[in-house]
Amino acid sequence: MIDATIEALVEAAIREELITEQDRIYSRNRVLARLNKLDFDKPTFVPRDSIPNLLETLTEYAVESGLVENLLEEKDRFMAEVMDVFVSKPSEVTRTFNALRAVDVEAATSFFYKMSQASNYIQTQRIANNITYKAPTRYGTLDITINLSKPEKDPREIARARLQPAPETNYPTGLLAIENEGYGGHLKHPARANHRIIPLTLGGEEWSFQYSPYLYYNEHSILLSNEVRDMVIDRSAFERLLDFVGQFPHYFAGSNADLPIVGGSILTHDHYQAGRYRFAMDDADVVATYRSDRYDQVDIETLEWPLSVVRLRSTQREQLAMLANQLLGHWQNYEDGDIVPYTGDVRHNTVTPIARRRDGRYELDLVLRNNRTSEAHPDGIFHPHADVHHIKRENIGLIEVMGLAVLPARLKTELEQVVRFIEGEDVEVADMHKAWAEELKTKSGDARVLVDQAVVDKFVKGLEDAGVFKQTVEGQERFTAFMSSFLSHVDKVEYGASSSGMNR
């Protein structure tokens, strides 16, 4: 009986502290209204179930009743509208967040994270479908995710989108715009009725804080500029990232680079990503240490990592931001072999920055990026090369830079075929994987373990392809030459031995 499901949903919302007992009747009636249902028989038995499961049952009822079309986007919109019944208004959410933050900042983010999960804005049930594992590499233990959380479009939805194009409107102004809070959605824009954001001030500007509906790591969050403007990496960006980790020291914050190929999927809205997770890059070994007389409060290091990383550490945020800006400016004009900074007026050099707090100090990692293409590498010279495209062809963005692979959903089926092929079954392996599968079949060991490790090896190779200075003797000599030229540009540096034997 659907009445029992409705009451179970109300019970679950009380249990998850979205509402209180006083809100029971009001919330029940608002759900009834969304179902166009005028009567209610109080059930004698109320099943205990999760909010996502109960929402699925309600949505099936709405589809069978003709209230909702049996299409994913329509069902998602209905579920968001139902959950909006149980989510406090933005001002109330912000008031609770700020009251908790005044006492304990971790309690504030825990409240907001829990609320975002309980309200089904964070798609916990779909995220659970992702295939995830960890595997050892020469750079530490990396994370692998085969992303199954975003369901594929129903062919009927694709056809309908062609026949009924989305309304021509500039509202909301983008997928990350603040106008998405509570927005109903349309054919090409997801429903956000149950979405809430927290206002922040970063670097003296108005920004907002929200969680990602499809988490790739713990407390995966988005920081977005309230002003819709293109992504830019500059001194102000460094200052905002450091400002955020100053306010939220238990989180890291980072930005995709601001150029195509090496950047993220949304370059038209200035935004960062944050969260509470320790990536493999956090623990990368130090290869070389440097010192600047002008910035004598900053430790400067390069790391053993497949991409080329300069780590700056200091208690002085201003010095960090200033030196980071100096390094960015030097790198933007640096040329060495395949590293060409400009083609005409088109810039190729930029950085992927990551900020964190550790041991009482601020850290700012600057990952050197170049997005130039060539005839041999049309997707990017410093981008995963063709030999790894059967596993990873997409951009190496912020999350991958730090050591977490986000791989396409197609691999779930394709890799299962490779495993079965190695085990001796007569199965058809996708053409792109055939040579790789034949090579793996010659090795001894459990087929699934072999494939899992081989996927990690391919991901590492893709990261190494993206590194501008390779982890080879020649590559590190070139990295040293870059650092020397940078520090000579900043101030006169005397070189001598260090504890690592590589102070230059």
Backbone torsions as a table, in degrees:
resi	resn	phi	psi	omega
1	MET	NA	132.3	-174.8
2	ILE	-66.7	-27.0	178.6
3	ASP	-61.8	-37.1	178.0
4	ALA	-65.7	-36.9	177.9
5	THR	-66.5	-42.2	178.4
6	ILE	-60.3	-47.2	-179.5
7	GLU	-66.3	-36.1	177.5
8	ALA	-63.8	-37.7	177.6
9	LEU	-65.4	-42.2	176.7
10	VAL	-61.9	-44.1	178.0
11	GLU	-59.9	-43.7	-179.4
12	ALA	-64.0	-39.2	179.0
13	ALA	-65.4	-36.5	175.9
14	ILE	-67.7	-43.6	179.6
15	ARG	-60.9	-38.1	-179.3
16	GLU	-85.1	2.7	176.3
17	GLU	65.2	27.5	171.3
18	LEU	-75.0	-36.9	177.7
19	ILE	-134.0	174.2	175.8
20	THR	-112.3	173.1	179.2
21	GLU	-57.0	-34.2	-180.0
22	GLN	-62.8	-24.6	-177.2
23	ASP	-87.6	-1.4	-171.3
24	ARG	-55.7	-56.6	-174.2
25	ILE	-65.4	-44.5	178.5
26	TYR	-57.6	-48.7	-176.4
27	SER	-64.6	-41.9	178.0
28	ARG	-58.4	-45.5	-177.8
29	ASN	-66.5	-34.4	178.6
30	ARG	-69.0	-35.9	175.7
31	VAL	-67.5	-42.9	176.4
32	LEU	-56.3	-41.3	179.7
33	ALA	-62.8	-38.8	179.4
34	ARG	-69.4	-19.7	176.8
35	LEU	-97.0	5.8	-175.8
36	ASN	52.9	39.1	-176.5
37	LYS	-111.5	124.8	-173.9
38	LEU	-98.0	-16.3	-178.1
39	ASP	-117.8	165.0	-179.9
40	PHE	-155.8	125.5	174.3
41	ASP	-105.4	114.8	-176.9
42	LYS	-62.1	121.5	-175.2
43	PRO	-73.8	150.7	176.4
44	THR	-82.0	-23.3	178.1
45	PHE	-129.7	130.0	179.6
46	VAL	-116.1	114.7	-179.0
47	PRO	-67.8	145.2	175.8
48	ARG	-97.4	118.0	-177.3
49	ASP	-149.6	171.3	-179.8
50	SER	-77.8	155.5	178.5
51	ILE	-59.9	-45.3	178.8
52	PRO	-58.9	-40.8	179.7
53	ASN	-65.8	-42.6	179.7
54	LEU	-65.0	-38.6	177.2
55	LEU	-63.0	-39.2	178.4
56	GLU	-61.1	-42.8	179.6
57	THR	-64.2	-44.7	177.7
58	LEU	-60.8	-40.3	-177.2
59	THR	-68.4	-38.9	176.0
60	GLU	-60.0	-41.5	177.1
61	TYR	-61.5	-43.4	-179.4
62	ALA	-64.3	-36.4	177.8
63	VAL	-67.4	-47.8	-179.5
64	GLU	-62.5	-29.7	-179.2
65	SER	-84.7	-2.3	-179.9
66	GLY	79.1	11.5	179.6
67	LEU	-81.0	-27.7	-175.5
68	VAL	-133.6	135.8	176.9
69	GLU	-72.6	143.9	-175.5
70	ASN	-79.1	62.2	177.1
71	LEU	-129.7	144.1	-173.8
72	LEU	-54.8	-47.7	-176.0
73	GLU	-65.5	-33.8	178.4
74	GLU	-71.4	-38.9	178.0
75	LYS	-67.9	-38.8	176.9
76	ASP	-62.7	-40.9	-180.0
77	ARG	-63.7	-41.7	179.3
78	PHE	-63.3	-45.0	-178.8
79	MET	-63.8	-39.2	178.1
80	ALA	-64.0	-40.2	179.3
81	GLU	-65.9	-40.1	177.4
82	VAL	-63.1	-45.4	-177.0
83	MET	-70.6	-22.3	176.1
84	ASP	-61.5	-24.6	176.3
85	VAL	-58.3	-34.1	-171.0
86	PHE	-99.6	-5.9	-176.0
87	VAL	-99.8	133.0	-179.7
88	SER	-63.2	159.0	176.4
89	LYS	-64.9	154.7	-177.3
90	PRO	-51.6	-41.8	-178.1
91	SER	-63.9	-35.8	179.9
92	GLU	-71.6	-40.2	177.6
93	VAL	-62.2	-45.4	-179.6
94	THR	-64.5	-40.2	-179.9
95	ARG	-62.1	-44.0	178.2
96	THR	-65.7	-43.6	179.6
97	PHE	-58.5	-48.8	-176.9
98	ASN	-68.6	-33.4	177.2
99	ALA	-65.4	-42.7	176.8
100	LEU	-66.9	-40.7	-178.0
101	ARG	-62.6	-32.9	-180.0
102	ALA	-64.3	-22.9	-179.4
103	VAL	-103.2	-44.2	-173.9
104	ASP	-155.7	108.2	-174.8
105	VAL	-64.1	-32.9	178.8
106	GLU	-67.8	-35.2	176.2
107	ALA	-63.9	-34.8	-179.7
108	ALA	-66.5	-48.1	-179.8
109	THR	-69.2	-34.0	177.6
110	SER	-63.1	-41.3	176.4
111	PHE	-59.7	-48.8	-175.4
112	PHE	-68.4	-38.2	178.9
113	TYR	-65.4	-46.5	179.8
114	LYS	-62.3	-42.4	179.0
115	MET	-63.3	-41.6	-178.9
116	SER	-66.5	-31.5	175.2
117	GLN	-74.9	-48.6	-176.3
118	ALA	-62.6	-32.0	-178.3
119	SER	-79.6	-0.4	-179.1
120	ASN	68.6	12.5	171.3
121	TYR	-68.4	-48.2	169.3
122	ILE	-77.4	121.3	-171.6
123	GLN	-82.9	72.0	-172.9
124	THR	-60.4	-39.1	-177.3
125	GLN	-68.7	-39.7	178.7
126	ARG	-72.0	-38.2	179.3
127	ILE	-60.7	-33.7	180.0
128	ALA	-62.6	-17.6	178.1
129	ASN	-76.1	-18.3	-178.7
130	ASN	-60.5	145.1	173.2
131	ILE	-92.8	120.2	-177.5
132	THR	-132.7	143.7	172.6
133	TYR	-161.6	166.9	178.0
134	LYS	-115.5	152.1	180.0
135	ALA	-150.7	145.6	-178.8
136	PRO	-76.7	146.3	173.8
137	THR	-142.9	175.4	177.6
138	ARG	-66.2	-16.0	-178.9
139	TYR	-101.0	7.0	-176.5
140	GLY	113.1	-174.0	-177.8
141	THR	-86.7	116.2	-177.8
142	LEU	-97.9	158.7	-179.8
143	ASP	-103.7	136.8	176.4
144	ILE	-119.4	131.0	174.7
145	THR	-130.8	123.2	168.0
146	ILE	-96.3	114.0	-167.3
147	ASN	-81.1	104.1	178.6
148	LEU	-112.6	6.6	-171.6
149	SER	-77.4	-24.0	178.7
150	LYS	-97.6	106.8	-177.2
151	PRO	-61.0	146.9	177.7
152	GLU	-69.7	150.9	179.1
153	LYS	-65.6	137.2	171.9
154	ASP	-68.4	135.4	178.1
155	PRO	-52.8	-31.5	179.3
156	ARG	-66.8	-34.1	178.6
157	GLU	-67.5	-40.2	179.3
158	ILE	-63.9	-43.4	179.4
159	ALA	-64.7	-42.0	-179.5
160	ARG	-64.8	-36.9	179.4
161	ALA	-63.0	-32.2	177.9
162	ARG	-72.3	-41.9	-177.3
163	LEU	-76.3	-33.5	-178.8
164	GLN	-123.9	78.3	-178.2
165	PRO	-58.3	152.8	179.3
166	ALA	-58.7	148.0	179.8
167	PRO	-58.4	140.5	178.4
168	GLU	-77.0	99.0	-177.2
169	THR	-148.9	151.1	175.9
170	ASN	-103.6	24.0	179.9
171	TYR	-127.4	127.2	-12.5
172	PRO	-61.9	161.2	-174.4
173	THR	-76.4	-1.0	177.0
174	GLY	171.5	172.9	-177.9
175	LEU	-67.0	-22.3	-178.4
176	LEU	-105.6	3.2	-175.2
177	ALA	-68.9	151.6	-179.0
178	ILE	-63.8	-19.9	180.0
179	GLU	-68.4	-7.1	178.2
180	ASN	-73.0	-16.9	-177.2
181	GLU	-63.8	109.6	-179.6
182	GLY	84.1	2.7	-174.8
183	TYR	-70.5	141.1	-175.1
184	GLY	-75.3	-23.7	179.1
185	GLY	87.9	164.4	173.5
186	HIS	-151.5	-168.8	-170.9
187	LEU	-51.7	-39.1	-175.7
188	LYS	-115.1	15.7	-179.0
189	HIS	-137.7	122.6	-174.0
190	PRO	-65.4	152.1	177.1
191	ALA	-71.3	139.1	-177.6
192	ARG	-136.4	31.9	-177.7
193	ALA	-59.7	-33.8	-177.6
194	ASN	-97.6	17.8	-177.0
195	HIS	-91.3	135.3	175.6
196	ARG	-132.2	147.8	177.8
197	ILE	-129.4	158.7	179.6
198	ILE	-113.3	124.6	176.9
199	PRO	-68.1	139.8	176.7
200	LEU	-134.1	159.7	168.1
201	THR	-114.8	120.1	178.5
202	LEU	-125.5	122.1	179.8
203	GLY	58.5	31.6	179.3
204	GLY	80.1	4.6	-179.3
205	GLU	-110.7	159.7	176.3
206	GLU	-84.7	117.4	177.1
207	TRP	-126.9	174.4	179.2
208	SER	-136.4	155.0	-175.6
209	PHE	-124.1	129.2	177.9
210	GLN	-147.5	167.9	174.1
211	TYR	-98.2	155.3	176.9
212	SER	-79.4	134.1	179.4
213	PRO	-66.7	-22.1	179.2
214	TYR	-121.9	86.6	-173.9
215	LEU	-65.0	137.6	170.3
216	TYR	-104.8	-11.6	178.4
217	TYR	-160.5	174.0	-173.3
218	ASN	-61.3	128.2	177.3
219	GLU	55.4	39.1	178.7
220	HIS	-61.6	115.4	-173.3
221	SER	-127.8	163.4	-178.8
222	ILE	-122.4	132.8	171.4
223	LEU	-108.3	125.3	-175.3
224	LEU	-131.2	140.6	176.2
225	SER	-68.5	135.1	176.4
226	ASN	-68.1	-22.5	174.4
227	GLU	-92.1	127.1	178.3
228	VAL	-78.5	114.0	-178.6
229	ARG	-152.7	161.5	-177.3
230	ASP	-66.2	153.4	174.1
231	MET	-61.9	134.8	176.3
232	VAL	-141.4	130.3	172.2
233	ILE	-101.6	115.6	179.3
234	ASP	-154.4	-172.1	-178.6
235	ARG	-59.4	-37.8	179.7
236	SER	-62.6	-37.0	178.0
237	ALA	-64.1	-43.9	177.8
238	PHE	-60.5	-41.9	-179.2
239	GLU	-64.7	-39.2	179.9
240	ARG	-68.2	-41.7	178.2
241	LEU	-61.8	-44.1	178.9
242	LEU	-67.7	-35.2	177.4
243	ASP	-63.0	-42.2	-179.2
244	PHE	-63.0	-48.7	-178.3
245	VAL	-70.9	-19.9	171.3
246	GLY	-67.8	-39.5	178.9
247	GLN	-79.6	-31.7	-177.6
248	PHE	-127.2	74.5	-171.6
249	PRO	-66.5	-13.2	178.5
250	HIS	-88.2	-1.3	178.8
251	TYR	-112.7	153.3	163.8
252	PHE	-96.3	166.5	172.3
253	ALA	-145.0	137.1	-179.7
254	GLY	-147.9	168.2	-178.7
255	SER	-131.1	141.6	165.2
256	ASN	-62.4	155.4	173.3
257	ALA	-63.7	163.2	-172.5
258	ASP	-101.3	21.0	178.5
259	LEU	-126.3	152.7	175.3
260	PRO	-59.4	161.1	-179.3
261	ILE	74.6	-55.5	179.5
262	VAL	-91.6	-5.9	-178.2
263	GLY	-96.8	-173.0	-179.5
264	GLY	-87.6	-168.2	-176.1
265	SER	-84.4	-17.2	-179.9
266	ILE	-123.7	98.5	179.4
267	LEU	-99.5	-0.3	-175.8
268	THR	-96.3	2.9	176.9
269	HIS	-139.9	120.6	-179.7
270	ASP	-63.2	116.8	-177.9
271	HIS	-156.8	160.0	177.9
272	TYR	-129.0	169.6	173.2
273	GLN	-119.4	150.3	-177.2
274	ALA	-144.9	178.1	177.3
275	GLY	159.9	-176.8	-175.7
276	ARG	-120.3	80.3	-175.5
277	TYR	-152.9	143.9	177.7
278	ARG	-104.4	110.5	-179.6
279	PHE	-87.4	163.0	178.8
280	ALA	-59.0	-35.1	-178.5
281	MET	-63.9	-28.8	178.8
282	ASP	-55.5	-34.7	-173.2
283	ASP	-106.4	17.7	179.2
284	ALA	-62.2	142.9	179.1
285	ASP	-69.3	150.1	176.8
286	VAL	-83.9	129.9	178.2
287	VAL	-92.3	-44.4	-176.3
288	ALA	-146.9	149.3	176.4
289	THR	-119.5	149.9	-176.5
290	TYR	-137.2	164.4	178.2
291	ARG	-141.6	140.0	175.8
292	SER	-116.1	131.6	177.1
293	ASP	-66.3	-38.5	-178.0
294	ARG	-69.8	-38.2	179.4
295	TYR	-111.5	64.6	-171.1
296	ASP	-76.2	-5.2	177.3
297	GLN	-96.3	7.2	-176.2
298	VAL	-116.8	127.4	169.8
299	ASP	-84.4	135.1	-177.1
300	ILE	-120.9	125.9	-176.4
301	GLU	-138.1	153.4	165.2
302	THR	-113.5	153.5	-168.8
303	LEU	-117.2	154.7	171.0
304	GLU	-83.9	95.2	-175.0
305	TRP	-151.5	148.1	-176.1
306	PRO	-60.3	-31.9	172.0
307	LEU	-94.1	166.1	-175.0
308	SER	-91.3	113.1	-171.2
309	VAL	-122.0	131.2	170.0
310	VAL	-109.4	122.3	179.9
311	ARG	-105.9	127.5	177.0
312	LEU	-111.1	132.3	-178.2
313	ARG	-134.5	134.2	-178.7
314	SER	-169.0	160.3	169.0
315	THR	-84.9	-10.6	-174.5
316	GLN	-101.3	101.4	-177.6
317	ARG	-61.4	-39.5	-176.9
318	GLU	-64.2	-43.3	178.3
319	GLN	-63.7	-39.1	178.1
320	LEU	-59.5	-49.8	-178.2
321	ALA	-63.2	-40.8	-179.8
322	MET	-65.3	-45.3	-178.9
323	LEU	-68.8	-38.5	176.5
324	ALA	-59.5	-40.8	178.8
325	ASN	-66.0	-37.2	176.1
326	GLN	-63.0	-43.6	-178.8
327	LEU	-65.7	-42.6	178.4
328	LEU	-58.2	-47.3	-179.5
329	GLY	-61.1	-40.4	179.1
330	HIS	-67.2	-43.4	-178.9
331	TRP	-66.7	-36.5	-178.4
332	GLN	-59.5	-22.8	-178.3
333	ASN	-115.4	10.5	-174.8
334	TYR	-84.9	137.7	-179.5
335	GLU	-130.7	134.3	179.9
336	ASP	-164.2	105.2	178.9
337	GLY	61.8	-122.2	179.3
338	ASP	-69.6	-15.4	179.5
339	ILE	-81.2	97.6	-179.9
340	VAL	-114.2	120.2	-171.5
341	PRO	-74.9	-27.0	-177.0
342	TYR	-141.9	145.7	164.0
343	THR	-118.6	101.8	-170.4
344	GLY	64.5	-123.4	178.4
345	ASP	-96.3	3.4	-177.2
346	VAL	-88.0	119.8	-177.7
347	ARG	-83.9	143.7	179.9
348	HIS	-117.3	-25.5	-174.8
349	ASN	-95.3	133.6	176.1
350	THR	-156.1	-171.4	178.7
351	VAL	-135.5	155.5	167.7
352	THR	-105.2	111.2	-177.0
353	PRO	-97.5	144.7	176.2
354	ILE	-135.8	127.9	-179.7
355	ALA	-114.8	146.6	175.9
356	ARG	-157.0	168.4	171.7
357	ARG	-111.9	137.0	178.2
358	ARG	-154.6	130.0	177.0
359	ASP	53.3	40.4	175.8
360	GLY	79.9	2.1	-179.2
361	ARG	-121.3	158.5	173.2
362	TYR	-88.3	142.4	172.9
363	GLU	-123.0	141.5	175.5
364	LEU	-135.1	111.3	175.9
365	ASP	-91.9	130.7	177.0
366	LEU	-117.5	111.8	-178.4
367	VAL	-96.2	119.8	-175.1
368	LEU	-75.5	128.4	-176.6
369	ARG	-128.8	150.5	175.0
370	ASN	-144.4	130.7	-173.4
371	ASN	-108.9	19.5	-177.4
372	ARG	-69.1	147.6	176.6
373	THR	-112.4	167.6	177.1
374	SER	-147.9	173.1	178.4
375	GLU	-62.9	-37.6	179.9
376	ALA	-73.0	-31.0	-177.8
377	HIS	-131.1	75.8	-176.1
378	PRO	-64.8	-21.3	178.1
379	ASP	-86.4	-11.8	-179.6
380	GLY	141.1	131.3	177.0
381	ILE	-65.3	-40.3	179.8
382	PHE	-109.5	62.2	-175.5
383	HIS	-148.1	155.0	177.5
384	PRO	-49.1	128.1	-176.6
385	HIS	-81.5	172.6	-170.4
386	ALA	-57.6	-30.4	-175.9
387	ASP	-70.4	-11.8	176.9
388	VAL	-113.6	2.3	-176.0
389	HIS	-64.1	-24.2	178.7
390	HIS	-68.4	-17.3	175.7
391	ILE	-108.7	-46.3	-174.7
392	LYS	-144.7	113.0	177.2
393	ARG	-117.6	-20.3	-175.0
394	GLU	-68.7	168.8	179.8
395	ASN	-55.1	146.5	169.2
396	ILE	-90.2	95.3	-178.3
397	GLY	-93.9	-168.7	-175.2
398	LEU	-52.2	-48.5	-174.8
399	ILE	-64.5	-44.2	178.4
400	GLU	-66.8	-38.8	177.8
401	VAL	-51.4	-38.6	-175.5
402	MET	-84.7	-4.4	173.5
403	GLY	110.4	19.8	177.0
404	LEU	-120.4	113.2	-179.4
405	ALA	-80.4	133.1	171.1
406	VAL	-113.1	104.0	-172.6
407	LEU	-105.7	154.4	-173.4
408	PRO	-70.5	152.1	-176.2
409	ALA	-61.7	-28.0	-178.2
410	ARG	-55.5	-25.8	-175.0
411	LEU	-68.5	-22.6	-179.8
412	LYS	-56.3	-51.4	-179.6
413	THR	-74.0	-43.6	-175.4
414	GLU	-64.0	-41.3	-178.7
415	LEU	-72.3	-32.0	175.3
416	GLU	-62.6	-38.4	176.5
417	GLN	-64.6	-40.2	179.0
418	VAL	-63.7	-42.7	178.4
419	VAL	-59.2	-48.4	-178.5
420	ARG	-64.5	-36.1	177.1
421	PHE	-62.1	-45.1	179.8
422	ILE	-64.0	-33.5	179.8
423	GLU	-76.3	-4.3	174.4
424	GLY	102.2	3.4	179.2
425	GLU	-74.9	154.0	177.8
426	ASP	-88.2	84.4	-178.9
427	VAL	-124.8	155.7	178.3
428	GLU	-88.5	119.5	177.8
429	VAL	-96.2	138.3	178.9
430	ALA	-54.3	140.3	-176.0
431	ASP	-51.9	-40.6	-176.1
432	MET	-64.7	-20.6	-177.4
433	HIS	-101.5	-5.9	-168.3
434	LYS	-60.7	-50.7	-178.5
435	ALA	-62.8	-40.9	178.4
436	TRP	-62.4	-45.6	-179.9
437	ALA	-63.7	-40.7	177.9
438	GLU	-61.4	-40.9	178.7
439	GLU	-64.7	-43.7	-179.5
440	LEU	-65.8	-30.4	-177.8
441	LYS	-66.8	-21.0	180.0
442	THR	-80.8	-8.2	-177.4
443	LYS	-95.0	155.1	179.1
444	SER	-96.3	152.7	178.7
445	GLY	126.9	173.4	178.4
446	ASP	-63.5	130.2	-173.2
447	ALA	-60.6	-43.1	-177.5
448	ARG	-66.6	-40.2	177.9
449	VAL	-63.2	-41.4	178.6
450	LEU	-60.7	-45.2	-177.5
451	VAL	-68.5	-44.1	179.2
452	ASP	-57.6	-45.7	-179.3
453	GLN	-68.7	-37.1	179.8
454	ALA	-65.4	-34.6	175.9
455	VAL	-63.4	-43.8	177.7
456	VAL	-61.5	-43.0	179.7
457	ASP	-60.5	-39.1	177.4
458	LYS	-65.9	-40.7	178.5
459	PHE	-62.8	-43.3	177.6
460	VAL	-60.6	-43.2	178.3
461	LYS	-60.4	-40.1	177.2
462	GLY	-63.5	-39.2	176.1
463	LEU	-65.0	-41.8	179.0
464	GLU	-64.2	-36.6	175.5
465	ASP	-59.6	-35.2	-178.3
466	ALA	-78.1	-11.5	179.1
467	GLY	-74.9	130.0	-178.4
468	VAL	-78.0	-31.5	174.0
469	PHE	-117.3	114.5	-170.7
470	LYS	-73.6	159.3	177.0
471	GLN	-84.4	60.6	175.3
472	THR	-129.2	168.5	178.6
473	VAL	-57.5	-47.2	-179.5
474	GLU	-65.1	-42.9	-179.4
475	GLY	-61.4	-41.0	-179.7
476	GLN	-72.3	-30.1	173.7
477	GLU	-65.0	-39.6	177.9
478	ARG	-68.3	-37.1	176.9
479	PHE	-63.8	-42.3	177.7
480	THR	-60.5	-40.9	179.6
481	ALA	-64.1	-39.0	177.2
482	PHE	-62.9	-47.9	-178.2
483	MET	-62.9	-39.0	178.4
484	SER	-63.5	-43.4	-179.5
485	SER	-67.6	-36.3	177.9
486	PHE	-64.1	-50.0	-177.4
487	LEU	-68.3	-32.7	174.8
488	SER	-65.2	-33.2	177.3
489	HIS	-68.7	-38.7	-177.9
490	VAL	-73.6	-48.5	178.4
491	ASP	-164.0	174.7	177.8
492	LYS	-79.4	124.9	-174.8
493	VAL	-117.2	131.4	173.0
494	GLU	-95.2	131.9	-175.2
495	TYR	-100.8	139.8	178.4
496	GLY	-156.7	178.8	-178.2
497	ALA	-70.5	147.2	175.3
498	SER	-126.2	179.6	179.7
499	SER	-61.9	-27.7	178.3
500	SER	-88.8	-7.3	-178.2
501	GLY	76.8	10.2	-174.8
502	MET	-133.7	31.1	176.4
503	ASN	-76.6	123.9	-172.4
504	ARG	-123.0	NA	NA
